[in-house]
Amino acid sequence: MATVTEYDLQQWEKEWRGSPTLREEFPKLSTYQAFKKAEANGQVRILKSKQD
């Protein structure tokens, strides 16, 4: 399990604040940070189309 640091949380906040697309998908910063924590811990699967 990955350790999430205060630095990680700050970086994710910068990403979220700087991206209208992220803010549309994740209206609350806390939701985005929870997603990123789960991703860092290997609990999230990202599905991509074959076109990506």
C-alpha positions as CSV (number, residue, x, y, z in Angstrom):
1,M,0.0,0.0,0.0
2,A,1.4,3.4,-1.0
3,T,1.9,6.1,1.5
4,V,0.1,9.3,0.5
5,T,2.0,12.4,1.7
6,E,0.9,16.0,2.3
7,Y,2.9,16.8,-0.8
8,D,0.8,14.4,-2.8
9,L,-2.4,16.0,-1.6
10,Q,-1.1,19.4,-2.5
11,Q,-0.1,18.3,-6.0
12,W,-3.5,16.7,-6.6
13,E,-5.1,19.9,-5.5
14,K,-3.1,21.9,-8.0
15,E,-4.1,19.4,-10.7
16,W,-7.7,19.7,-9.8
17,R,-7.8,23.5,-9.5
18,G,-6.0,23.8,-12.9
19,S,-8.2,21.6,-14.8
20,P,-11.9,22.4,-15.7
21,T,-12.3,18.9,-17.0
22,L,-11.2,17.4,-13.6
23,R,-13.5,19.7,-11.8
24,E,-16.4,18.7,-14.0
25,E,-15.7,15.0,-13.4
26,F,-14.9,15.5,-9.7
27,P,-17.0,18.5,-8.4
28,K,-15.4,18.2,-4.9
29,L,-11.7,18.3,-4.3
30,S,-12.1,15.6,-1.6
31,T,-13.6,13.2,-4.1
32,Y,-10.7,13.7,-6.5
33,Q,-8.2,13.2,-3.7
34,A,-9.9,10.0,-2.6
35,F,-9.8,8.8,-6.2
36,K,-6.1,9.5,-6.4
37,K,-5.4,7.8,-3.0
38,A,-7.2,4.7,-4.3
39,E,-5.3,4.9,-7.5
40,A,-2.0,5.1,-5.6
41,N,-2.9,2.0,-3.6
42,G,-3.8,0.0,-6.7
43,Q,-7.5,0.0,-6.0
44,V,-8.6,1.7,-9.2
45,R,-8.7,0.2,-12.7
46,I,-8.5,2.7,-15.6
47,L,-10.3,1.4,-18.7
48,K,-9.1,2.8,-22.0
49,S,-10.4,2.4,-25.5
50,K,-8.3,0.8,-28.1
51,Q,-8.1,4.2,-29.8
52,D,-6.0,5.7,-26.9
